[in-house]
């Protein structure tokens, strides 16, 4: 057996996939061969979902049919809504989502089916279940009544925002959300996507795989980082304090042990990435959006804090900025609280999770790596 080992499976090829590609050296991200900046500018999120699932952009007829199927799936099962009402109000949004998806599995009409068509139907239902759950829980925990999931809306992004706020968004805000969903829709074999593929590789059902993905997303080294970015920027508060914050945090790391430095809480969130060596392609798109949204909503100060911190980091380190950094500014402009940021991520990433799980189902093999054993050599049991 090949005993080569890389910590965290860094750069290890775990499977073949046609869904998404990252050029870490150039800071490029591609969905089925299309560069993310090109897609996010002109292709609606619904068409991006089709692209990720089926490999090509939809024709006009396919786009209309797919939108109709998504609209028809816009519901939140009554038992799921009832469950959400029983949760403690301080329950983390991702914990609420994980629990809801797990219950939805038992209620799904295809619960005992695992063929390709059944899994496609499940994927469509999950693509609407996740945003409906996220929005319902946010309203419940803030003392408001959930908006019926059947409320009409022109787009998936506008529908989600309507569920959140109880009123239709402006076209400009809906477009920002649409672009945000596209930018977060997939990112190759990130931790949550890989967890979903590992689950599917055992022939577990699709809902089980999505539960595994949501659980993995919660960690601050993955999706939870955008929550930490928003908390950090609000803590700094004043653009003039950004450089001192960077100096303090970077200087303090020098006295930490290797294990302590590995703790995400000791890092500056929003910077560094396992794959990118230059700024994340998605961050470049989000930076412009963050500026315009901050100006439109009167949240310029937070954007200015972000810009000063970004400049301070560029002057002192070679760490690339990642998608979490400027997405946090966009979320702030949309009045989204910090602990809710990662749920927005899940609302988008359900597209990629389903794309990868459908791909895994289509050509499946159990994912079963080996460990580089570092324990004692074989030895006899001592006398007793």
C-alpha positions in Angstrom: 0.0 0.0 0.0 1.2 3.5 -0.9 2.0 5.1 2.5 2.2 8.7 1.2 0.3 11.0 3.5 -0.8 14.6 3.4 -2.3 16.4 6.3 -6.0 17.2 5.7 -5.8 15.4 2.3 -4.3 18.6 0.9 -4.2 18.4 -2.9 -5.1 14.7 -2.9 -7.3 13.7 -5.8 -10.2 11.9 -4.1 -12.5 11.4 -7.1 -13.2 12.6 -10.6 -15.9 15.2 -11.2 -17.2 17.3 -14.1 -19.1 19.8 -11.9 -16.6 22.4 -10.9 -12.9 23.3 -11.2 -10.7 25.7 -9.3 -7.5 27.3 -10.6 -5.9 28.2 -7.3 -2.8 29.9 -8.8 -4.9 32.2 -11.0 -7.8 32.7 -8.6 -10.4 31.3 -11.1 -13.5 29.2 -10.4 -15.4 27.4 -13.2 -18.9 25.8 -13.1 -19.0 23.2 -15.9 -16.3 25.2 -17.8 -17.9 28.7 -17.3 -15.9 31.2 -15.3 -17.8 32.4 -12.2 -17.5 36.1 -13.0 -19.1 35.6 -16.4 -22.0 33.5 -14.9 -22.8 35.7 -12.0 -23.1 38.7 -14.2 -25.8 37.4 -16.6 -27.1 33.9 -15.7 -30.0 33.6 -13.2 -29.5 31.3 -10.3 -32.1 28.9 -11.5 -30.2 28.4 -14.7 -27.0 28.0 -12.8 -28.6 25.2 -10.8 -29.6 23.5 -14.0 -26.1 23.9 -15.3 -24.6 22.3 -12.2 -27.0 19.4 -12.3 -27.2 18.6 -16.0 -23.9 19.9 -17.5 -25.1 22.6 -19.9 -27.1 25.8 -19.7 -30.8 25.2 -20.2 -32.7 26.1 -23.4 -35.5 28.6 -23.0 -38.0 25.7 -22.8 -35.9 23.8 -20.3 -35.5 27.0 -18.2 -39.2 27.6 -18.1 -40.0 24.0 -17.2 -37.3 23.9 -14.4 -38.6 27.2 -12.9 -42.1 25.7 -12.9 -40.9 22.6 -11.1 -39.1 24.7 -8.5 -42.3 26.9 -8.0 -44.4 23.7 -7.6 -42.0 22.5 -4.9 -42.2 25.7 -2.8 -43.6 24.4 0.4 -42.7 23.8 4.0 -44.3 20.6 5.3 -46.6 21.2 8.2 -44.7 18.8 10.6 -41.4 20.6 9.8 -43.0 24.0 10.6 -44.5 22.6 13.8 -41.0 21.3 14.7 -39.4 24.6 14.2 -41.9 26.2 16.5 -40.8 23.9 19.3 -37.1 24.8 19.1 -35.4 27.1 21.7 -35.2 30.6 20.3 -31.4 30.6 20.7 -31.0 27.5 18.6 -28.4 28.2 15.9 -29.9 28.5 12.4 -27.8 25.6 11.1 -28.9 23.4 13.9 -32.5 24.2 13.1 -31.9 23.5 9.4 -30.2 20.2 10.1 -33.1 19.0 12.2 -35.6 20.1 9.7 -33.9 18.3 6.8 -33.7 15.2 8.8 -37.5 15.3 9.6 -38.2 16.1 5.9 -36.6 12.9 4.9 -39.2 10.8 6.6 -42.0 12.9 5.0 -40.6 12.8 1.4 -42.8 10.9 -1.0 -39.7 9.3 -2.4 -38.3 8.3 1.0 -37.8 4.6 0.0 -36.6 5.3 -3.6 -33.0 5.9 -4.6 -33.2 5.7 -8.4 -32.1 8.6 -10.6 -35.6 10.2 -11.2 -36.5 9.9 -7.5 -33.2 11.6 -6.5 -33.8 14.4 -9.0 -37.3 15.0 -7.5 -35.7 15.0 -4.0 -33.1 17.5 -5.2 -35.7 19.8 -6.4 -37.7 19.6 -3.2 -34.5 20.1 -1.1 -33.6 23.2 -3.2 -36.8 24.8 -2.0 -37.0 23.2 1.4 -33.7 24.7 2.6 -34.5 28.4 1.9 -38.1 27.9 3.2 -36.7 26.4 6.4 -34.0 29.0 6.8 -36.5 31.9 6.3 -39.2 30.3 8.6 -36.8 29.8 11.4 -35.4 33.3 11.2 -38.9 34.7 11.5 -39.9 32.4 14.3 -36.8 33.1 16.4 -37.4 36.9 16.0 -41.1 36.6 17.1 -42.7 36.9 13.6 -45.0 34.6 11.8 -43.5 32.6 8.9 -44.5 33.7 5.4 -46.3 30.9 3.6 -43.8 29.2 1.3 -46.3 29.4 -1.6 -46.1 33.2 -1.8 -45.6 34.2 -5.5 -42.2 35.6 -6.6 -40.5 36.1 -10.0 -37.3 34.4 -9.1 -35.8 32.0 -6.5 -33.8 34.9 -5.0 -36.8 37.2 -4.8 -38.9 34.3 -3.3 -36.3 33.7 -0.6 -36.1 37.4 0.3 -39.9 37.6 0.4 -40.0 34.7 2.9 -37.4 36.4 5.0 -39.0 39.9 5.2 -42.6 39.4 4.3 -42.5 41.8 1.4 -41.2 41.6 -2.1 -37.6 43.0 -2.5 -36.7 45.7 -5.0 -35.3 44.3 -8.3 -31.9 45.6 -7.3 -31.8 43.8 -4.0 -33.2 40.6 -5.6 -30.4 40.8 -8.2 -27.8 41.1 -5.4 -29.2 38.0 -3.7 -29.3 36.1 -7.1 -25.6 36.9 -7.7 -24.8 35.9 -4.1 -26.5 32.6 -4.5 -24.7 31.9 -7.7 -21.3 32.7 -6.2 -21.9 30.3 -3.3 -23.6 27.6 -5.3 -20.6 25.3 -5.6 -16.8 25.1 -4.9 -15.5 21.7 -5.9 -14.6 19.2 -3.1 -15.0 21.6 -0.1 -15.6 19.9 3.3 -19.4 19.9 3.2 -19.6 18.7 -0.4 -17.1 15.9 0.3 -19.1 14.9 3.4 -22.2 14.6 1.2 -20.4 12.5 -1.4 -19.0 10.2 1.3 -22.5 9.7 2.6 -23.9 9.0 -0.9 -21.0 6.6 -1.6 -22.6 4.3 1.1 -25.9 4.5 -0.9 -27.4 6.6 1.9 -30.4 8.6 0.9 -30.1 12.1 -0.4 -31.5 13.8 2.7 -29.0 12.0 4.8 -26.2 13.3 2.6 -27.5 16.9 2.9 -27.7 16.5 6.7 -24.1 15.5 6.7 -23.3 18.5 4.5 -25.1 20.9 6.8 -23.3 19.5 9.9 -20.0 20.0 8.2 -20.8 23.5 7.0 -21.3 24.7 10.5 -17.6 24.6 11.4 -15.7 28.0 11.5 -13.0 26.6 9.2 -15.7 26.2 6.5 -19.0 28.0 6.1 -19.0 29.4 9.6 -16.2 31.8 8.7 -18.5 34.4 7.2 -20.2 34.6 10.5 -16.9 35.3 12.2 -16.0 38.0 9.6 -19.1 40.0 10.3 -18.6 39.7 14.1 -15.0 40.9 13.6 -15.9 43.9 11.4 -18.6 45.0 13.8 -16.2 44.6 16.7 -13.6 46.8 15.1 -16.3 49.3 14.3 -14.1 52.2 13.2 -12.0 52.1 10.0 -9.2 53.9 11.9 -8.9 50.9 14.2 -8.5 48.3 11.5 -4.7 48.4 11.2 -4.2 48.2 15.0 -6.5 45.2 15.0 -4.5 43.4 12.4 -1.2 44.3 14.1 -2.5 42.9 17.4 -3.9 39.7 16.0 -0.9 38.9 13.8 1.5 39.9 16.6 -0.3 37.7 19.1 0.0 34.6 16.9 3.7 34.6 17.2 3.4 33.6 20.9 0.9 30.8 20.2 1.7 27.1 19.9 1.1 25.3 16.6 -2.1 23.8 17.9 -3.3 27.2 19.1 -2.5 28.8 15.7 -4.6 26.2 14.0 -7.7 27.4 16.0 -9.8 29.5 13.6 -10.5 31.9 16.5 -6.9 33.0 16.5 -6.9 33.9 12.8 -8.2 36.8 10.9 -11.3 35.3 9.3 -11.9 35.9 5.6 -8.2 35.4 4.7 -6.4 32.3 3.6 -7.6 29.3 1.6 -6.5 25.7 1.2 -6.7 26.0 -2.6 -6.3 29.7 -3.7 -2.9 31.2 -3.8 -4.3 34.6 -4.9 -7.6 36.4 -4.1 -10.7 34.2 -4.4 -12.4 34.8 -7.8 -15.8 35.2 -5.9 -14.4 37.8 -3.6 -13.5 40.1 -6.5 -17.2 40.0 -7.6 -18.4 40.5 -4.1 -16.1 43.4 -3.4 -17.9 45.6 -5.9 -21.3 44.4 -4.8 -20.4 45.1 -1.2 -19.5 48.7 -2.0 -22.6 49.4 -3.9 -24.9 47.7 -1.4 -23.3 49.5 1.5 -23.8 52.9 -0.2 -27.4 52.1 -1.0 -28.3 51.0 2.5 -26.2 53.5 4.5 -23.8 50.8 5.7 -20.7 52.5 4.3 -18.8 52.5 7.6 -18.7 48.7 7.8 -17.5 48.6 4.2 -14.8 51.1 5.0 -13.7 49.0 8.0 -13.5 46.0 5.6 -11.5 48.0 3.0 -9.0 49.2 5.6 -8.6 45.7 7.1 -8.1 44.3 3.6 -5.4 46.8 2.8 -3.7 46.2 6.1 -3.6 42.4 5.5 -2.3 42.9 1.9 0.5 45.1 3.3 1.5 42.5 6.0 0.7 39.1 4.6 0.4 37.1 1.4 -2.8 35.5 2.5 -5.5 35.7 -0.2 -8.9 37.1 0.6 -11.6 34.5 0.4 -15.4 34.5 -0.4 -16.4 35.0 3.3 -14.8 38.4 3.7 -16.8 40.6 1.4 -19.9 38.4 1.5 -20.2 39.4 5.2 -20.4 43.1 4.1 -23.2 42.2 1.6 -25.1 40.3 4.3 -24.7 43.3 6.7 -26.2 45.6 4.0 -29.1 43.1 3.7 -29.7 43.4 7.5 -28.7 39.7 8.0 -27.4 39.0 11.5 -24.0 37.3 11.9 -25.2 33.9 13.0 -27.5 33.7 10.0 -24.8 34.2 7.4 -24.0 30.5 7.0 -27.6 29.6 6.5 -27.6 31.9 3.4 -24.6 30.0 2.3 -26.6 26.7 2.7 -29.5 28.2 0.7 -27.1 28.6 -2.2 -24.8 25.5 -1.7 -27.7 23.1 -1.8 -27.4 23.5 -5.6 -23.8 22.2 -5.5 -24.5 19.6 -2.9 -27.2 18.1 -5.1 -25.0 18.3 -8.2 -22.2 16.4 -6.6 -24.5 13.8 -4.9 -26.3 13.2 -8.2 -22.9 12.7 -9.9 -21.8 10.4 -7.1 -24.9 8.3 -7.4 -24.5 8.0 -11.2 -21.0 6.4 -10.9 -20.8 5.2 -7.3 -18.1 3.5 -5.3 -17.6 3.5 -1.6 -15.2 6.2 -0.5 -12.9 4.3 1.9 -9.4 5.9 2.4 -6.7 4.4 4.6 -4.9 5.8 7.7 -1.2 6.3 8.1 -0.9 4.4 11.4 1.3 6.0 14.0 0.5 3.8 17.0 2.7 1.1 18.7 4.1 -1.7 16.5 2.5 -5.1 16.9 3.3 -6.4 20.4 2.3 -9.2 22.7 -0.2 -8.8 25.4 1.6 -8.4 28.8 1.2 -11.2 31.4 -1.9 -10.7 33.5 
